[in-house]
Structure formats: C-alpha cells, structure tokens
C-alpha cells in the first residue's frame, strides 16, 4: 500500500469491491464521476453493491467543470507522447507518469 498525501491511501485489490470494503472495515464507498454516461454505469454498480452488502453506502462526487472531459486514457496518452499533463492531474500523479513513461520526448527534465 502506498500513499501520496496525508490521510490518503492508495491500494490495489482483486475480487469484489464489497469484499474488499468489508475486509478494510469500510462503511462508505466514494466514487468520482465526470459525466452523465459515467453515472448510469456507476448507478448499476452501486445498486449491485447494495444488494451484496446492504451496510455499505456509495457516495458520488462530481468533478469540477474543468475536468469534465479529461479521462485517464487521454492523460496517459499525452504523458506517453511527452506532453505536459500538469494541467490535468495533481503533481504526485504527474511525477508518477513521468517515471512510468520516461522523460518527455521533447527533452524535459524529470521533475523532483
């Protein structure tokens, strides 16, 4: 498990989210949404999770308008091609992408 900010944990798991939440003692699942199309799919997941684990609540947080149409695939593609993704992601994510994809194709130095 790794964390990049105080009070924030980033973890990976295999299996059902409800099983992982139970294992961690979670009571609430927080999901971020960008667009209405995302919400429809997420609503299906939330309702299924509620059937599987009625004690878990799901909360949806909507993005800021500036991030409405920015997806992870687009950000990764820009980073892979050496573009600056600083306007789309927090600095720890930007640094991680630069480590993953190497220094920018235009010769930018790896940020500290």
N, C-alpha and C positions, 0 to 999 in steps of 0.2 A: 504494500500500500504506500502511495506517495501523496504528498500534499504540497501545494504551491502557495497557499495563503493560510494565515492563522484561522483555525476553526473550520477549515475545508479539507475534506478527504476525497481523494480520487482512488477508486478501486475498480477492479475488473472481476467478473464472476461468470460462471457457466450455469445454465439452468434457468428456472423461472424467477422473475423478479420478486414475486411474493415469497418464495422460499428464502431468497437472499435477505429480504427485508425482515422476515421472522428471525432468521439467524442473527442478524445485527440488532434485533430488538427495536426496529423502526416502527413508528406508528403512522408516518406520513411519507408519501412519495411525491416529490416535487419535480414537475416536468416543464420544460420551457417550450413555447410554441411561437412559430413565426407567422403562419398564415392559416386561413380557414381550412385549407386542404389538409394541413397537419392536424388540426383539431379533430376532424372527423375520424381519422385513423386512431388518434390518441384516445378519443372517447370510447371507441371499441375496446382498446386495451384496458382503460380504466374500469369499464364495466365488467370485463372478464376478470380482472384482478379482484374486483369487489366480490364477485361470485366465489373466487378461490380463497379469498382472505377478507371476510367482511369487516374485520377490525382495522384494516388499513384504509386510510383516506388518500386520495390523489388531489393535488393542487396544481393547477395550470397557471404559469406565469407567461404573460405575453411579452414579446420583445419590444424594444424601442423601434420607432419607425425607421431609424437609420439602418437597422439591421434586418429589416423585414424580408428582403430578398437575397440575403447573403447566407449561403449554405456551406457546410463543411467541405463538400466536394469541390466547390468553386475556390474556397480558400486554399485547400491543399494543392489544387492545380496551379494557382497563382504562385504559391510558395515553391512548388516543384520547378516552375519555369523561371524562378529567380526574381519574382516580383515582390514588392513590399506589401505585406499583409497587416502592417501595423494599424491601419485604419479599421480593420475588421475584427481583430482579436486582442485580448489583453497581452501585455508584454511577456509574461511567462509562456503563453501559448506560442507567441511569435518566435521566441528563442528556441522552444522545443521543435518547431517546424524547421527552423534553420539548421538545427543539429541533425534532424532526420533527413532533410533534403540537401544538406551541404550549403556552403556559402553561395550567395546569389550568383547567378550566371554572369551578371554584369560586374562581378569582382568586389561586391560589397564585403566589408569585414564582418566577421561573426560578432554579434553584439555580446556584451558582457553581462 
